[in-house]
Every structure is written in structure tokens, then in C-alpha cells.
Amino acid sequence: MAKDKSDEQGFSPEERILHYLREEAQKPVRSDRLVEAVLKRKKEKSEVLRALDCLVSEKKVILLKGGYAGLPDKLHFREGIFLSHPDGYGFVATEGQKEDLYVPPGSTGGAMHQDKVLSVLLGTDHRGRTEGQVVEIIARSRTSVVGILHKLEGGYFLSPRDPRIAHEFLVVGSGTEKLKEGDLTVLDILRYPEPGHIPEGKISRSLGDPSDPAIDTDLVIATHRLPVSFPDAVEEEAQRMARKVGIEASGNRVDLRHLEIMTIDGDRARDFDDALSIEESPDGTFQIGIHIADVAAYVLPGSDLDKEAFRRGTSVYFPDRVVPMFPEVLSNGVLSLNPEEDRLARTVMVRMSPAGEVLDSSIFRSVIRSRLRATYSRVHPILEGERTDSPEAKFSVHLRSLWNLAKKLRDERFQNGSLDFDLPEPEIVLDLRGEPVDIIRSPRYLSHQLVEEFMLLANRIVAAELTKRFSLAMYRVHETPSPEKTEALGIFLGALGISIPKRKDGKMKARDLSAVLESTRGTPLEKMVHFSVLRSLKQARYDVHPLGHFGLAMDDYTHFTSPIRRYPDLIVHRLLDLPGGLPSNEGSFYPLEQVALQASERERASVDAERMAVDLKKIRFMGQHIGKKFFGTVSGVTGFGFFVELSDVLVEGLVPLSALNDDYYVYDEKHHVLRGESTRKTYRIGDRLEILVVRVDTERLRVEFALEQEDGSGSPKKPRRKREGKKNRSRRGGRSRKKGSSTG
């Protein structure tokens, strides 16, 4: 065997390891073999091992699954967000990659859910998935964790409530004598999970007994790390600006206090950032005023208020409270278009023909005075032509004129291909303790549609103005679905007998999907098809380029109408103050690209928090109905069971395959059907069933149902005996096979 040149030159153990991996090894080498290969003398083995450990800690050598060592520049790396699964494995999601990287248990490297990580590709697993290993935590996603306290011999441990956080934390620090076992608590992380080490943290506060419904929103806020209180400097600045800014007409602000202006909002709304007015001109045209609170007059670029609003990005709405973007003195005070109070506004004035055609428009600063705080529920009967003695009655002529024009705008929008999803939203009815007493469908009034159309119109007009004036601005974009999503949706709809036109460029058109939605409206397939189409779409976001809005079938679109609760709207207001041609970044303290990314991220976080808050209340509500019967409709079918949405309350739960004890069931993936092998009984989307509430999972926020048996007993029946030798059967206990598949 030839003598290694690194021996002759007196290289250090570190240098010999690197030399061997670079010059001699053709692939990653098992660490024990690597050590043996670079040993000069047996007695230096411990020194070589220390050198290898040092190189691994410095990331000069990567230690792979199975103890294999390799050089970073010879391995295939992928940076992304780690998405953990409760069962210990996870995925690394990387923007631009079609497939997430599968990370098996034991290869997560101490990564926690949503950490930014560096991973290395190892190949494919037995299921054909691209497999990898986390080799570095680039950025931790959290500094705290919420969980249940458990007292063990020698101290307390905290079990995270989020099942995607697989590590238990040792509680350290003083004050543990005040802790109470079983309480929900917030732990500040002092030591993160690492191979061979127990993570640690210090309790920052206790939320209380998990059975208390009053703490649900506190739990959500702590879990998503939402800022609640404002820093003193922000509160002081808000108070100062509320006093300082004068509300009066000036050279660049038009006085519109003579107009009959009204706000239309929900019954429980507290801040009003948009208002409407309408005047008929002698020539028969209409002047529509869309008036938006002038937040930019009070929140200056780079101020403490501005920085805090940028950090929050949006207000967050829960069943029992709101976490606002601005302090109350602004959000519910001088910024809110309260009735019979002068307010600063930004107005989009639109001249429209009786046929609903937009003839011209202008955007300017104004002073307004709302004459009426109308509500959706009281305006609706007026639009239906009913007589009413509500305060809105004196504005009935204005309201009906607005509605006539809104209907024409709406018709034109849908003719252009705008998507109209009919997916009802749940409304949680709470008692004084925060306990859910009912879950109802949030009403969808004509008045909602009226306001929506004019807000969409204002946003479209403002977006067109931004495009005309700037190369970069702030847009709300919704891009065309990916070819992969389009193909999958086409296959799914084809199995239901619904076809989508195939275009030469392979791109989906909004009007194609609009026709699909309309064709299933009012049928048993409606919810399934609408939900499937929605899932095929990309997520709307903010961008500095006018990339268009697929769902609305609009080329230019922005957010301008809600500056009290959305930071991008404030940026758009500021941009409108700039003369055309100037660099758009002058309208913001932060680079516009940074605003777009931050606002998109904060919006996603707020949606997740709001959904969790609603799901918590749903779980509490269904926990009160264990063993009770409900009617529902099958809303989804999978290989492990099917989902049922209850008719009386907007709650969805799973009937697991293990609950289907009257037969062995096969999953027909193409047609989304579970079919009994002997009985030929089927379960498909749209089927109406009677179910029993069996259990609720408060950690995973899931409800489990069982079928109400035909004999009315509610007890499961035994499956009939199957013939010996029958192959490829679904097994009771939660597994089925796909039709045509050779595996379980």
C-alpha cells in the first residue's frame, strides 16, 4: 500500500482527515473507517476522534445518517423550512422545489417545527420519496413554547401542547414552587433540542387550567407568539398624534362633510375604516364616494407607530377579542369613521352610468363626516325591498341605488371569470365565560356583497394608478395555478364527470374554474368541488410587481381599503402622495420588497391563529356532545376513512376506517370512494349520514365520529367472516388499499 503523502508532510489530524475525504474517498465514509484510514499510530486514535468532532462542530465535515462523514462541497444541500410531524419525522419545504424533502425520525438534528434549516440529500426511501437529513439549524422559529406542566421526581417537565413539537423541556430556574401540575404554561427556551441533550427552559407565565374556556384565546396568542400590549413609546406616540393632527380641510384636502356618508359593518364591529356615499347628477350619472380612513396622516414613516405596525403586519380577530395593529386611541378613536364625527379620509370618487359603467375616477385626500353607522343585518332587508323602521330606513334610496350599481359590477366581474366560492364561515356563539354554546353559519347578506363590490372597485382603481405612476409599488397578487395543481384538479373533476377546457399553453383560465363552480352550485357536489378548486389555487400574497389576481380575474389589484388593520394598505396610501416617476421606496421606511414579504408572512400567521382559535371552540363544543347523534354530509374520502361535516353546526370530523366494522373496505382513489368488498356499500362525497360523536382530541384539534348503526343501537357490528385466501383486502384497524394497488 502506497504511503499517504499527508504522512510525509507532517499534517495535523484535522488536515489528514480533510485530505483523505477530498483526495482518497470517492463517497462519504463511515467515521470509524475514516479514523482508521488516517491513523499514523494506534495511540493517537483519541486525538483523531477529537479532531473529527472538532471538524463536525465547525461544519467542515458533515456527519450523515449511519455515521458516514463527507465534505460539504461534495454533498447536495437544500435550505428550507422544517415542517415537523407528530410521529417524529418531518419535511423540509423549499421555495421553488416541487417536492418537499422527507426527513425520517432520528435525522431531524434537533430541528423544531418551522425552523429554518440546512439539509443534505441522501437519496430516495422505499416509497420513492427524496430523503434527507438536517445538518444545521440556520434560524430558530420560536423563543418560547406552550405546554402542560408535569411533575416528576427531581423537578418539572413541560410537554408542548403542539404535537408537532416532539421534545419535552426540563423546567429550570427559580419559582418552581409556585407551579401547578397540569396547568398550561408558557416556557421561554434557554436550551434548544440537540442530539444527546435535554432541552431546557424557564416558565415565564401560567395561563391556567386547560379546562377553562376563558384561556383559549390566551393559548392561541402564546402559541403563535402574537404581540398584545404595545410598548410605552408606541402608546405615547399614538396619544400625541391623536392630539396633534388637525381635522380640517386645507389646500390639498377636499371638504366632503356635506355628503350623506355612511359606514356599513358588522353588528359587533368597533373600528370603521371605510364608508360610502352616492349622489345622482342631473345627467343621470352617479357619483360614488368610497372613503377610507387616512391612517397615513397619523402614522409617519419610520416612527415608533410605523415600526410596530410593520412588525405586527395585521390585526388578528378572535371569537372574543381583537389584537389590533394600532393602539386603541387610534384604531377605535381618531382613525375610526365614527358617526357624527369629523374624520380625515382618502376618497376614491367614481362617476358611473346607470348601467354600471365606470366613466371616470379620481383619488384625493378629504375630510368627511359619517351620518350613519349602518349594519349588514339591518341594511339587508332594505335591499330586499322590505319596509323597516331601523335607522337605515332614511337612507333606503341611497342604499338601493348603491345596490343596483353593485349588482352590475358583480355581474361584470363574474362574466370576466372572477371566482365565487360559496364556503360558509362558522360563527361561534359564546357565553360570558367563553364557553361555546352554539356554532352557526355566519350570514351572507346582500349588504356584504354591496360593500365588497365597491371596495374591490376602489382597490382596482388605485392599483391602476400605481401601475401608471411607478415601476414598483405594493400589489395584492394571486398567481395562476401551477401546471401540477391544474393537472391534479382536472383528474379529480374528471372522475366526477366534470371537464375543464385544455388550452394550448397549458395554463388555467379563471373563467374555466368559474364555470365549474357555477355548474355545481346547489348540488351535492358543491362543497367538495368548491373546496377542491380552492385548494388547487396558489396563496394570495403581496408583491412589488403587478402580477395580477387570478381569483378576481383582474390584471392590477392592490389593498387600499383597510389601513387600520393591514400594513400594506398604509403603504399604498403613502405611495399615492408621491409624484409619479420617483422611486417607490420613498413611500416607505422599509424597502417595498421587505414590506411585501413581511406582510405576507404576518398574514399567514394571523390566519393560522384565527383558525386555531375557532377550532379550539369547536372542540370544546363537540366535547359537550360526546355520544350524541347528528346528521351530516360526507365532505372528503381518504384511504384511512372519511370526513363528515355536520348539518346543524359547521364542524367536520373523521369516521376512521376502524369504525367501519360491517365489511372490509377498498379505497378507490380515482373516484374518491370507499367500497365494501362483500356488501358493495359505498361512502362517497355528498352522502348524507347519521353519526355519533365518539371523541375529541384537544391537542390535534380533531373530532372523531362513528356511524349510527341501522339497528339504532349505536354499537359497532362484527364484520362478517371473510373467505380464506382473499387477497389485497383492507384491514380493519385503519388501513385500506387503493384500487389497483398491490400494497396496503
N, C-alpha and C positions, 0 to 999 in steps of 0.2 A: 504493500500500500504506500502510495506516494506521501511524502511528508507535507503537511499543510504549510503553505508559505507564511500564514499568520503566526505559526510557531516560531519560525526563524526570525521574524521581525520583533518578537517580544511584545506582541499585542496584549492588552488587558483582557480579562474575561469578557467584558462588555463588547469590546471590539471584535473578539473572536466569534462571539455569538452572532453579531450583525454580519460579519464577513461570511460566516457559514450559511446563514439564511439567504444572503444575497448571491453568493457565488457558487455554492455547492448544492443547496437544496433546490429541487425542481418544483416543490409544492410545500404547503405547511407541514411541519414536522412535529411529531409527538414530543412534548417537552422533555421526557426522560431520555429519549434518543438524542435530542439536541444537546443535552448536558453531556451525555457520554461522548458525543462526536467532538466536542470542543475541549474535553478534559486533557490536560497535559500530564497531570499526576492525580492519582486517586484521592490523595489527601486534600486537594483543592476543590473537591466536589461541593462542599458547603459554600465556598466563595463563588463558584459558578452559579449556584442556585440563587444566592443573594443578588448577583449581577443580573440574572434573568428577571427576578422580581422587580429590581430597580428599572429595567428597561420596559417592563409591562406597565409599571406605575407611571412612567414618563411617556407612555403611548408610543414608544419607539418600536415596540414589539406588541403584537396583538395576540392574546391568548384566546383561542377559539374553543367551541364546544368539543368536549372529549379530550381536552388538554393539548390541543395542537397549537403550535406557535407559528406566526407568519409576520411578514413585514407589511406595514400599512399601505405602501405604494404598490404592492403586488396584489392587494385584495380589492374586491369590489364593494365600495361603501355606498350607503344610502342614508341621507339625512331626512328626518321627518318627525311626525308626532306619534308618540306611542299610545295606542288605544288598548287598554287592558280588558281582559275578560275575567269574570268571577272565578272561572275554573283554573286560573293560573297562567294561561297563555295570553298572547296579545298580537297586535298587528302594528306595523309601522306604516303610517299613511304619509305619502309624499306627493306633493302637488305636481301634476304632470305625469305621474305614473298611473297606468291603467289598473294595475293590481297592487294591493297592499302586501307588504312583506309579512309573512307568518313567522311569529317568534314563539317557539314551544316553551313549555314550563322549564325552568332552570336556565333559560338563556336570556332572561329579561334584564340581567345585570343590575337589579335593584331599581329599575325604572318604575315610576308610578304613572297612573292614568293621566294622559295629556302632557307628559314631559316631552321636551324636545330632545331627540336622541340621535346618535350616530350608530348605524347598524352595519353589519357586514353580511353579504350574501353568501350562503353556504351551499345552495343547490335547490333541489326540489324534494318534498317529502313524498310519502307513499300515495298521497291523494293528488299529487301533481301541483301542489302549491309551492310558490317560491318561498324558501325558508331562509331565515337569517338569525342573527344574534346581536343583541345590543352590546356595544363595546364602550360607549361613552354617553354620559348624561350631559347634554350641552346646556340645557336650562330647565330648572325645575318649574313645574306649573303651579305649585302651591307652596305656601309657607305655613299652612295650618290644615288641620283635618278635624272632622266632626265624627264623634262616635259614642259608644256606650262604655261606661266605666265598669271594669270587673276587678274585684279584689281577690288577689291570690296571696299565697304565703310569701311574704317579703315585699309586698307592695301592690300597686295598681297597674293594670294594663288597660289600654283603650283599644276597643275593636271598632275600626271605622265603619260607619253606617253605610257608606257606599261600597257595595260588594265588589266593585272593580278595584278597590284598594285592598290588596291581598295580605298586607302586613299588619301585625299588631304592634302597638307602640308602648314602650315602657314609660310610665309616668315618673318624672324626676322633679326635683326642686322642692321647695318648702310649701307648706299649706296643704299637704295631702290629708291632714287630719280633718279638714273641713269637707272632704269629698264624700259623696254618697254613691254607693254601688248602684248600678242600674240607671243612673242619670245620663242624659245626653249632655256632652260637654264639648268644648272647643279646645283643641290642643295645638299649641304653637310648636312646630317641628324644630328640634335642636340638632337631631342627627337623622339623616335620611337612611333608607334601607340600603345596605351594602352586603354583598356576599360574606357570610360569616359573622355579621354584626346585627344586633337587635336595634331597630330604630327607636329613638327616644324623643320625648317632648315634654313641655310644661303646660299644665292646664291654665288657660287664660280666662275662661269663664264657663259657668254652668248654665245650660239652657233650661234644665229641669226634667221633670218626669216625662218620658216619651209618650205616655198615655194622655197627656194634657193637650187638647186640641189648640189651646192658645199659643203653643210654641211652634206650631207648624211653619209659619212664615219666618220666624227667627231661625229655624233649622235650615230653611232654603237659603236665607240670606247668608248664614255662616258657611253653608256648603259651597255656595258659589262666590263667596268672599266679596259680597257687594258692599260698597261703602254706604253707610247710613247717615251718620252725623257729618256735618260739614266742618272743616277746620275753622277756627275762630277768625282767621284773616278773611276767609270767604264770606262768612256771615256778616262781618263788619263792613266789607266792601259792598255787599248786597244792600245793607241798610243805608249806606252812604249814597249809593247810586239811586236808590228809590227816592231819596230826598232831593238829590241834586238835579236830576234830569227834569226839565220843564216840559209840561204837556200843553203845547200851544202851536198854532200854525205859524209858519215862517216862510222865508223866500223859497225854500225847496220842499216845503211840506204843505199839501193841499188840505184845506178845511172841508171835511165832509160831514160835519156834525148835523147838517140839515137833512141828511138822508134817513130813511126808515130802515135802519140796520138791525139785524137780529142774529143771535147765535142759536145753533141747534145742536144739542148734545144729549148725552145720556142722563137719566134721572139723577144719578149719583155723582156726576162729573163735578169737579171743583175748579179746574182751570180751563179757560176757554180761549183757545188761540186762533180760532177762525170764525168769521161772521160773513153774512151775505146781505146784499141789498139788490133791489130791482126797480127800475124806473122805465116807463114806456114813453118814448119820444113821439112828437107829433107825426113823424113819418111812419109810425107803426113799428119801428125797431125798438129793441130793448137795450138798456144799459145795465149790465150785470156787474155789481161790485163784489169782488172776492177780497176780503180784508183780513190780513194776517198780523198778529201781534209783532211789533217792531222790537224784537229782543236785542238786535244789534245796537240800538240806541243806549242800552243799559250795560251790555257786556262787551267790553273793549278788547281787541286782540292783545294777547299776552298778559292780561290782568289775572289776578287770582281766581276770579269767577270763570274766566275763559279756560284756564288750565284745569280747573276742577271739572268743568263741563266736558272738556276733551277727554279727561280720564274716565268719566262715567259713560259718556257717549250717548246715553239714552235714559229716559225714565223707565222704571220697571213696575208693572202693575200686577198686584196680587189680589186674591179674593177679598182680603180685609184691609188692604192699605196700598199706598204707592211709595216707592222710593224715588224721589224726584231728581231731576238733573240740576235744578237750581233751588236755592233756599226758598222757603215759603213766602217770604216778603216779596219775592219776585214772581214765583210760579203761580201763587194764588192771589197775589196782590197787584202791583202796577203793570205786570205783563198780561194778566188775565183780562179779557174783554168783558168785564162785568157790566151788567145793565145799569144805565143811567150814570155812568162814569166816563169821563173823557180819557181816551187812550191813544197812544202813538201806534200807528199801523203801517204796513206795506200793503198797498192796494194794487190789484190787477183789475183794471176796468175793461170790460169786454162788451163790444157792441154786436148784438146778434139779431138776425132776422127772425120773423115768426116761425120760419121753417127750421130754425136751429142752426143756421149757417153763421160762422164767426166772420164778421165783416172787418173788424179791426180791433186792436187792443193796445193798452198802454200800461206801464208799470211805474209806480211812483210812491213816494212817502206821503203819509196822510195823518190827519187827526180825526178820530171817529168817536161816536157815542152810540153804543148799542141801546136800542129801545126795548128789547125783549130777550129774556133768557128762555128760549123755547126748548122743548124736549122732543126726542124722537117719538115717544109714545103718544104725546098729545097732538103732534103735527100729523101723524099717520091718518087718523080719521078724517081730518080736513082734506087731505089729498085724495081720500076715498069718496069725497063728496058728502060726507056726513055733517050734520049740524052739531055744533058743540058750544058750550058756554065757557071753554077754557080761555086763558089769557091770549092764546094764539089766535082766537077767532077773529080779532080785529085786524089780523094780518092775513086772513084767509085768501084775499085776492092776490096779494104778493106771493104767497106760498104756492097757490095753484098755477100762477104764471111761471114761477121758477120750475115747478114740476113738469109743466108742459114742455119747457125747453130742455130740462134734464132728460126726459124720455127720448127726445130726438137725438141728443148727444149719445145716450146709451145705445139706441138702435144703430146709430152710425158706427159706434165703437165695435159692436158685435158683428156688424157686417164686414168690418175690416179684419176680423179674426180674433178679437180680444177674447180671452178665455173666461168663462163664467162658471166657477166652481160652486156647487151647492153642498158644502160640507158644514153642517150646523155646529156652532160653538156651544160648549156647555156653560151654564151659569150656575155657580154654587150659591145656594141659599144657606146662610149661617145663622146660628142663634148668638146670643150675647157672649157665650163662652168660646165661640169659634167652632162649635160642633156643626158639621153639615147636616141639615135637616131635609134638604131636597137638592136634586140636580135637575135642572130644566134646560130646555133648548133656548138659547138666547134668541129673542125675537129678531126677525129681519124685517124692518118696516120699510115702506116706500120712502119715508123721510131719510133713512140711511142712504138709499140709492140717490136721492136728490143731492145731499151734501157730497157724497162720493163723486158724482159726475162733475160738479163744479170745482172740487179740489183737484181732480185729475186734469181738468181743463187748465187751471192755473199752473199746475206743475209742468204741463206740456208747453204752455206759452213761455214760461220762464226759461225752460230748457232750450227752446229755440233761440231765445235772446242770448243765452250764454254761448251757444254754438256760433252765433253770428259774431260775437264780440271777442271770444277768446280761443286760443289754441288748446288750453287746458282749463277745466272747471271742475265742478262736482256734480256727477250724474248718478242716478239710480239705474243700474243696468241689470238686465236679465237675458242671458245669452241663449242662443239656440241649443236645444238638447244635443248631447254627443251622439255620434252615429251608433255607438254601442247601446245606449239607452233607447234610441229610436228603434233599433232592430229588435231589442227585447220587448218593447212595448207592442210592436207590430205582431210579434209571435203570440204574445199574450192575448191581444184583442182578436187575432185571427182565430184562436181556439174558441172564442165566444161568438164567432160569426160576424165580427166587425172588421172591416177593412179600412186601411189608410192608404191614400194615393202614394205610389212610389215615384219619386221625382228623379230626374237625371243626375242632379248634383248630389243626391243622397241626403239633402237637408230637409228637415221637417219644417212645414209652414204652420203658423199659428192657426190659420183658418181650417187646416186639416183636423187639428185637435178640437177646435171649436165645434166642428160638425159632429165629431164623435160624442162630445159632451152633450150636445143638444139631442142627438139621436137616442140617448139612454135616459134622458130626463123623465122622471116619473115612472121608470120601470124598476124591477127588482135588481137590475144590474147597475143602477145609477151610482150608488155609493162606491161599489167596487171599482167601476170604470173611472169615476172621477178621482178616486184616491190613487189608482194606478197611474193615471195620466199625471197627477200632481207629483208622484214620486219619480217620474221619468224626467222631470224638469230640473234644470240647474237651480241653485240657490241664488236668489237676487242679492245684489251687493252694491257697494259704491265704487266708482271708478272715476278717474280724471278725464277719460275719453267717452264720447257719446256712442256707446256700443249698442244702443237700442234696448228696448224692453219687449222680449218675446211674448210674455203673458198678456201684455196690454196691446200688443201689435202696434207699437209706437217706435219711431226712429230715434227721437230725442225725448228723454224723460228725466226729471230730477225730483228732489224732495224740497219743497219750499213752504209748505202749509202748516208745519208743526214745529216751529223753532223752540217752543217751550220744552218739548220733550225729546227732540232729536238734534244732535250737534251738527250734522251735515246741512240741515235747513238753515241754521245760523250762518254757516259759511256761504251758502248761496245768497243770503241777504246781503252779506258784506261784498260779495263779488258784484252785485247789482249796483253798488255805489262807485265802482271803479269805471273810469272811461275805457272804451274799447281799445284793444291793442296792447295794454300794459300786461306784464307778466302776471298771470293769475295768482301766483303765490303771494302777491302783495295783499290779497284779501284775507290772509290767514297768518296767525303767528307761527303755525306749523306748516311744513311743506304739504301741499294738497295730497300727494301720494300717501303720506303718512296719515293724514286725516281719513282718507278712504279706507285704508287698511284697519286703522283703529276703530272706526265707526262700524265697519262690517263685523269685526271680531266682537265688539261690545253688543251689537245687535243679536248675534248668535247666542252669546252668553245670557242675555236677558230673556230670549225666547226659551232657552233651556230652563232657566229659573222659573219663569211663569208656568211652563208646562209641569215642572216638578211640583209646584205649589198646588195646582189643580189636581194632579194625580194623588197627592197626599190626602186631599179632602175626599176624593173618590174612594180611596182605600178605606178611610175612616167610615164613610157612609156605607160601603158594602160590608164592612166588618160588623155593622149593626144588623145585617140581614143574612147572616150565616144560616143555611138550612131553609131559606125561603125560596119560593118559586117566582120566576119571571119569564116573560116571553121575550124572545129576541130573534135577530136575523143573523145568519152566518155571514161574517164580513171578510173572512180570509181562511184559506185552507193550506196546510203545510204537511210535511211528512211526519210531524210529531203531534198532530191534532188539528183542531180548527178553532177560529176565534168567533165569538158571538157578541154582537152589540145589542144591549138590552133596549127594548122599545120604550119603556117608561122613563128611563134615565140614560143619559149619554155615557154609559160605562161599557167598556169592552173587556171580555175575559176569555180565557183559554179553556176549551174542553180537550184535555190531553188524550192521546191515543189510548193510554192505560185505562181511561174511563169507558171506552167502547168495548164492553165485555160480552157482547152478544155475537161477535164474529171476529175473524181476522181481516184487517183492512189493508188494502193496497192503495198507495198514493199515485194517482195519475197526474203527473206534473204538468203535462201539456194542457189538460182541461181543468186543472185545479180542482180535482175531485178525489175524495176518499171513497172507495168502493169495497163493500164486504164480499169476501170470496164465495161464501155459501149463500147468504141471503140476497146478495146483489144490491143491498141497501146502499144508498149514496148520500154523501154530505157535500154540498156544493154551495158556493156563494149565492146568497139570496134566499136560501131555505129558511123557513120560519120554524122555530123550535121552542119548546118549554124546557127551561133548565133550572137547576138548583145551584145556589151559591155554596161552594164547598169550603173554600179557604181564601185568605188574603195574605199576601207576602208584603209586609211593610217595608222591607229593605229594597226589594227589587220592584216594588210598586206594581204588583201584578195581582190579578184576581183569577181564581180557578173555579170553573163550573163543572158540573156533571149533568148528564141528561136526565130529565124526568122520565122514568120508565113508563111504558104503555100501561102496565097494570096499576099505575098510580102509587106504587109503594115507595118509589124514590131510591130503592136499594138496587145495587148492580146485579144483573143476571149473570149466571155462569155461561161461558161460551159452550156451544155445542161441540161434541167430540169431533176432532178432525181425522180424516183418513191418514194412515201412516204413509210416509213417503212423499207427502205433498211438499213440493219444493218452493222456495222463494216466498214463503208466507210472511206476513207482518207478524211480529211477535207482540203479544200483549206485554205492557210494561213500558211502552213509549217508543217503539221503533216500527217503522213501516218501510217498505221499499218502493222506489219509483217504478212505475210501469215500464217494463222493458229493461230494467236494470238487473244486473247479476249479483249485486251486493245489497246488504241490508241497509 
